Amino acid sequence: MSQDSSDQRSPDSRNNRELFLKTVRGALGHNPGAAPPRPESRPMRDEACFREVAVDNPERVARWVERAKSNGMTVHRTDAAGINAAVNAILSEQNIKSIMLNFSDGRLAPMGEFLQARAYQIHRWGEPDCAAMAFECDAAITDCRYGMADSGAFLVWSDAGFGRSTTLTIPLHIVLVPASRILPDLIDAMPRILGDNAGQMPSNVVVINGPSKTGDIEMKLVTGVHGPKYLYAIVVD
């Protein structure tokens, strides 16, 4: 039986509710007939009480590296000229044959040619079969949107040029983290997210702080059940 969504309460019940609230306000010392007081200005906040990393902290990048390692990431640090060599060194440690590339930064596109010259089978997000290949590739190499120094995490979100599957389904994930995009924490990241998306939140924002883990099976921590088992981060100065 359908019900009307309008207020079905009787006048007596509504009056009783108002009487009850009036009594509570009076007991709290509020004037029942007056509007609630408004502060003259926004209260000052002591950011040191709830932020672990100050906005002007010069050690943000070092803090991110330290926390990322404690989260289970293997972290390398290089400059822009050393990215390909760092990636190749990681891939050489593993039995990798096929790689999915997924970059929101178009300047990283030439990496595909570098890896193809070293006999890796390369797939790129955006190709017709990319969604299926995301479940077949041995490794994924992606960039990220921002890093957060307080937790050693990084942010990704999907759009027309960046697919979420590459960070969720492939056993080995290599992420490139620009040092200039490492922020203190999520408080600073939120306005950046809105600014990068014309004031709107993306359909999803994923915070990644290490290899995938679960403790649902007999309360035993297992790595790599529902995402990458190995997570490498290359911090690019």
Secondary structure, 3 states (H helix, E strand, C coil): CCCCCCCCCCHHHHHHHHHHHHHHHHHCCCCCCCCCCCCCCCCCCCHHHCCCCCCCCCCHHHHHHHHHHHCCCEEEEECHHHHHHHHHHHHHHCCCCEEEEECCCHHHCCHHHHHHCCCCEEEECCCCCHHHHCCCCCEEEEECCEEECCCCEEEECCECCECHHHHCCCCEEEEEEEHHHEECCHHHHHHHHHHHCCCCCCCCCEEECCCCEECCCCCCCEECCCCCCEEEEEEEC
